[in-house]
Amino acid sequence: MPRGNADTRLDETFTALADPTRRRLIEVLLEKPRRAGELAALLAMSPPALSRHLRTLRRAGIVIDEGIEADARVRIYRVNASALDPLRGWLGRAESMWADQLRSLAAHVERRRRRTS
C-alpha cells in the first residue's frame, strides 16, 4: 500500500526526534529562539556537530532559521510548532486506543467480579 505524504512527514519527525541531542536542542529552542553560537555554548557542542543536528531538524521542518536585517550572516533558530502537529495527532490516536483498551479491561474485570460475588 502506498504511503502518503503525512506518513512520510511523521517518519521524518520521529527520525529527527530519535536523537537525545536533537530533543535537547528542541527543549532549549522552546524557551526562546537562539543563534547557533548560543546553542553550541548551551549544549557544549562543536559548531560542526551542532550544524549537523540543526540540518536534520530543519529538513524535518521542526526548526526554522531566519536571518536578521542587521547582519545577514546571523541566523536565528526557532521551533516550528506546526511541524509537530502530525506527531500530536498520531500520539492522540495512540492514547485514545490505549484508553479504549483500558476501559474494556476495567469493564471485563468488573463483570467477572460481579459474577464471583
Contact map, one row per residue, 1 for C-alpha under 8 A:
111000000000000000000000000000000000000000000000000000000000000000000000000000000000000000000000000000000000000000000
111100000000000000000000000000000000000000000000000000000000000000000000000000000000000000000000000000000000000000000
111110110000000000000000000000000000000000000000000000000000000000000000000000000000000000000000000000000000000000000
011111110000000000000000000000000000000000000000000000000000000000000000000000000000000000000000000000000000000000000
001111111000000000000000000000000000000000000000000000000000000000000000000000000000000000000000000000000000000000000
000111111100000000000000000000000000000000000000000000000000000000000000000000000000010000000000000000000000000000000
001111111110000000000000000000000000000000000000000000000000000000000000000000000000000000000000000000000000000000000
001111111111000000000000000000000000000000000000000000000000000000000000000000000000000000000000000000000000000000000
000011111111100000000000000000000000000000000000000000000001000000000000000000000000010000000000000000000000000000000
000001111111110000000000000000000000000000000000000000000000000000000000000000000000011000000000000000000000000000000
000000111111111000000000000000000000000000000000000000000000000000000000000000000000000000000000000000000000000000000
000000011111111100000000000000000000000000000000000000000001000000000000000000000000000000000000000000000000000000000
000000001111111110000000000000000000000000000000000000000001010000000000000000000001001000000000000000000000000000000
000000000111111111000000000000000000000000000000000000000000000000000000000000000000001000000000000000000000000000000
000000000011111111100000000000000000000000000000000000000000000000000000000000000000000000000000000000000000000000000
000000000001111111100100000000000000000000000000000000011001000000000000000000000000000000000000000000000000000000000
000000000000111111110110000000000000000000000000000000000000000000000000000000000000000000000000000000000000000000000
000000000000011111110110000000000000000000000000000000000000000000000000000000000000000000000000000000000000000000000
000000000000001111111110000000000000000000000000000000000000000000000000000000000000000000000000000000000000000000000
000000000000000011111111000000000000000000000000000000000000000000000000000000000000000000000000000000000000000000000
000000000000000000111111100000000000000000000000000010000000000000000000000000000000000000000000000000000000000000000
000000000000000111111111110000000000000000000000000011001000000000000000000000000000000000000000000000000000000000000
000000000000000011111111111000000000000000000000000000000000000000000000000000000000000000000000000000000000000000000
000000000000000000011111111100000000000000000000000000000000000000000000000000000000000000000000000000000000000000000
000000000000000000001111111110000000001000100000000000000000000000000000000000000000000000000000000000000000000000000
000000000000000000000111111111000000000000000000000000000000000000000000000000100000000000000000000000000000000000000
000000000000000000000011111111100000000000000000000000000000000000000000000000000000000000000000000000000000000000000
000000000000000000000001111111110000001000000000000000000000000000000000000000000000000000000000000000000000000000000
000000000000000000000000111111111100000000000000000000000000000000000000000011100000000000000000000000000000000000000
000000000000000000000000011111111000000000000000000000000000000000000000000001100000000000000000000000000000000000000
000000000000000000000000001111111000000000000000000000000000000000000000000000000000000000000000000000000000000000000
000000000000000000000000000111111100000000000000000000000000000000000000000001000000000000000000000000000000000000000
000000000000000000000000000011111110000000000000000000000000000000000000000111100000000000000000000000000000000000000
000000000000000000000000000010011111011000000000000000000000000000000000000111000000000000000000000000000000000000000
000000000000000000000000000000001111111000000000000000000000000000000000011110000000000000000000000000000000000000000
000000000000000000000000000000000111111100000010010000000000000000000000001110000000000000000000000000000000000000000
000000000000000000000000000000000011111110000010000000000000000000000000000000000000000000000000000000000000000000000
000000000000000000000000000000000111111111000000000000000000000000000000000000000000000000000000000000000000000000000
000000000000000000000000100100000111111111100000010000000000000000000000000000000000000000000000000000000000000000000
000000000000000000000000000000000001111111111110010000000000000000000000000000000000000000000000000000000000000000000
000000000000000000000000000000000000111111111000000000000000000000000000000000000000000000000000000000000000000000000
000000000000000000000000000000000000011111111000000000000000000000000000000000000000000000000000000000000000000000000
000000000000000000000000100000000000001111111000000000000000000000000000000000000000000000000000000000000000000000000
000000000000000000000000000000000000000111111100000000000000000000000000000000000000000000000000000000000000000000000
000000000000000000000000000000000000000111111110110000000000000000000000000000000000000000000000000000000000000000000
000000000000000000000000000000000000000100011111110000000000000000000000000000000000000000000000000000000000000000000
000000000000000000000000000000000001100100001111111000000000000000000000000000000000000000000000000000000000000000000
000000000000000000000000000000000000000000000111111100000000000000000000000000000000000000000000000000000000000000000
000000000000000000000000000000000000000000001111111110000000000000000000000000000000000000000000000000000000000000000
000000000000000000000000000000000001001100001111111111000000000000000000000000000000000000000000000000000000000000000
000000000000000000000000000000000000000000000011111111100000000000000000000000000000000000000000000000000000000000000
000000000000000000000000000000000000000000000001111111110000000000000000000000000000000000000000000000000000000000000
000000000000000000001100000000000000000000000000111111111000000000000000000000000000000000000000000000000000000000000
000000000000000000000100000000000000000000000000011111111100001000000000000000000000000000000000000000000000000000000
000000000000000000000000000000000000000000000000001111111110000000000000000000000000000000000000000000000000000000000
000000000000000100000000000000000000000000000000000111111111000000000000000000000000000000000000000000000000000000000
000000000000000100000100000000000000000000000000000011111111111000000000000000000000000000000000000000000000000000000
000000000000000000000000000000000000000000000000000001111111111110000000000000000000000000000000000000000000000000000
000000000000000000000000000000000000000000000000000000111111110000000000000000000000000000000000000000000000000000000
000000001001100100000000000000000000000000000000000000011111111000000000000000000010000000000000000000000000000000000
000000000000000000000000000000000000000000000000000000001111111100000000000000010010000000000000000000000000000000000
000000000000100000000000000000000000000000000000000000001111111100000000000000111011000000000000000000000000000000000
000000000000000000000000000000000000000000000000000001001101111110000000000011110000000000000000000000000000000000000
000000000000000000000000000000000000000000000000000000000100111111000000000011110000000000000000000000000000000000000
000000000000000000000000000000000000000000000000000000000100001111100000001111000000000000000000000000000000000000000
000000000000000000000000000000000000000000000000000000000000000111110000001110000000000000000000000000000000000000000
000000000000000000000000000000000000000000000000000000000000000011111011111100000000000000000000000000000000000000000
000000000000000000000000000000000000000000000000000000000000000001111111011100000000000000000000000000000000000000000
000000000000000000000000000000000000000000000000000000000000000000111111000000000000000000000000000000000000000000000
000000000000000000000000000000000000000000000000000000000000000000011111000000000000000000000000000000000000000000000
000000000000000000000000000000000000000000000000000000000000000000111111110000000000000000000000000000000000000000000
000000000000000000000000000000000000000000000000000000000000000000111111111000000000000000000000000000000000000000000
000000000000000000000000000000000000000000000000000000000000000000100011111000000000000000000000000000000000000000000
000000000000000000000000000000000010000000000000000000000000000000110011111100000000000000000000000000000000000000000
000000000000000000000000000000000011000000000000000000000000000011110001111110000000000000000000000000000000000000000
000000000000000000000000000000001111000000000000000000000000000011110000011111000000000000000000000000000000000000000
000000000000000000000000000010001111000000000000000000000000001111000000001111100000000000000000000000000000000000000
000000000000000000000000000011011100000000000000000000000000001110000000000111110000000000000000000000000000000000000
000000000000000000000000010011001000000000000000000000000000011100000000000011111000000000000000000000000000000000000
000000000000000000000000000000000000000000000000000000000000111100000000000001111111000000000000000000000000000000000
000000000000000000000000000000000000000000000000000000000000010000000000000000111111100000000000000000000000000000000
000000000000000000000000000000000000000000000000000000000000000000000000000000011111100000000000000000000000000000000
000000000000000000000000000000000000000000000000000000000001110000000000000000011111110000000000000000000000000000000
000000000000100000000000000000000000000000000000000000000000010000000000000000011111111100000000000000000000000000000
000000000000000000000000000000000000000000000000000000000000000000000000000000001111111110000000000000000000000000000
000001001100000000000000000000000000000000000000000000000000000000000000000000000011111111000000000000000000000000000
000000000100110000000000000000000000000000000000000000000000000000000000000000000001111111100000000000000000000000000
000000000000000000000000000000000000000000000000000000000000000000000000000000000001111111110000000000000000000000000
000000000000000000000000000000000000000000000000000000000000000000000000000000000000111111111000000000000000000000000
000000000000000000000000000000000000000000000000000000000000000000000000000000000000011111111100000000000000000000000
000000000000000000000000000000000000000000000000000000000000000000000000000000000000001111111110000000000000000000000
000000000000000000000000000000000000000000000000000000000000000000000000000000000000000111111111000000000000000000000
000000000000000000000000000000000000000000000000000000000000000000000000000000000000000011111111100000000000000000000
000000000000000000000000000000000000000000000000000000000000000000000000000000000000000001111111110000000000000000000
000000000000000000000000000000000000000000000000000000000000000000000000000000000000000000111111111000000000000000000
000000000000000000000000000000000000000000000000000000000000000000000000000000000000000000011111111100000000000000000
000000000000000000000000000000000000000000000000000000000000000000000000000000000000000000001111111110000000000000000
000000000000000000000000000000000000000000000000000000000000000000000000000000000000000000000111111111000000000000000
000000000000000000000000000000000000000000000000000000000000000000000000000000000000000000000011111111100000000000000
000000000000000000000000000000000000000000000000000000000000000000000000000000000000000000000001111111110000000000000
000000000000000000000000000000000000000000000000000000000000000000000000000000000000000000000000111111111000000000000
000000000000000000000000000000000000000000000000000000000000000000000000000000000000000000000000011111111100000000000
000000000000000000000000000000000000000000000000000000000000000000000000000000000000000000000000001111111110000000000
000000000000000000000000000000000000000000000000000000000000000000000000000000000000000000000000000111111111000000000
000000000000000000000000000000000000000000000000000000000000000000000000000000000000000000000000000011111111100000000
000000000000000000000000000000000000000000000000000000000000000000000000000000000000000000000000000001111111110000000
000000000000000000000000000000000000000000000000000000000000000000000000000000000000000000000000000000111111111000000
000000000000000000000000000000000000000000000000000000000000000000000000000000000000000000000000000000011111111100000
000000000000000000000000000000000000000000000000000000000000000000000000000000000000000000000000000000001111111110000
000000000000000000000000000000000000000000000000000000000000000000000000000000000000000000000000000000000111111111000
000000000000000000000000000000000000000000000000000000000000000000000000000000000000000000000000000000000011111111100
000000000000000000000000000000000000000000000000000000000000000000000000000000000000000000000000000000000001111111110
000000000000000000000000000000000000000000000000000000000000000000000000000000000000000000000000000000000000111111111
000000000000000000000000000000000000000000000000000000000000000000000000000000000000000000000000000000000000011111111
000000000000000000000000000000000000000000000000000000000000000000000000000000000000000000000000000000000000001111111
000000000000000000000000000000000000000000000000000000000000000000000000000000000000000000000000000000000000000111111
000000000000000000000000000000000000000000000000000000000000000000000000000000000000000000000000000000000000000011111
